[in-house]
Amino acid sequence: MNNDLTGNIMTWIGLILLIIYVEFMEKKSGKPKHSRLIKFVLSVVFLLVSLDYAYGLF
């Protein structure tokens, strides 16, 4: 479905909640800090893919 703003927003909210949860679990287990870079890169890739799918930008 093109221009599915509601689905796009729900997906982004889910991704943000997942990132917050993973960061919380990493703090509890003492994982290294380079995982923030990985989450940032994955978020940018997801943003580009979702914008392309929803609005045909690329």
N, C-alpha and C positions, 0 to 999 in steps of 0.2 A: 504494500500500500504506500503510495507516495504522499508526502506532506502529512504524515501521521505525527502531529505535534504531541499528542497525549502519550503515545507509545514511546516517542523519543524522550520525553521528560521523565517518564516512569523508568526507562532504562538508565538514564543518567542518575536518577536518585538511587537506584539499586547499585550502580557502580560506585557512587560516592559512599554509600553505607558499607559496601564490601571493602573498600579501601580503608575506611575508618576501623572496621573490625579487624582487618589484617594487621594494621598498624598497632592496634591495642594488643593483639596476640603476640606480635613481635616484641613489643616492649616488655611483656611478661616473661618471654623466653630469652631475651637478651640477644636478639639477632643483630647482625651488622647494619649500619645505616645506609649502605649503598642500595638497599632495596627501594628507597624512596625514588631514586633515579629510574629504576625499572618500572615502578608504578606510574611515574610521570610519563615515560615514553609510551607505555601501554595506553594511558589515558588519551594522549595526543593521537595515537593511531586509531583508537576507538572513536574519537571525535571526528577525525577525517572520514572514516568509513561511514559513520552514522549520518554525517552531513551529506556525503555523496549519495547514500541510499535514500535519504528523506527528500533531498532537494535537488539532486543531480548537479552538484557544483563542479564536479571534475569530469 
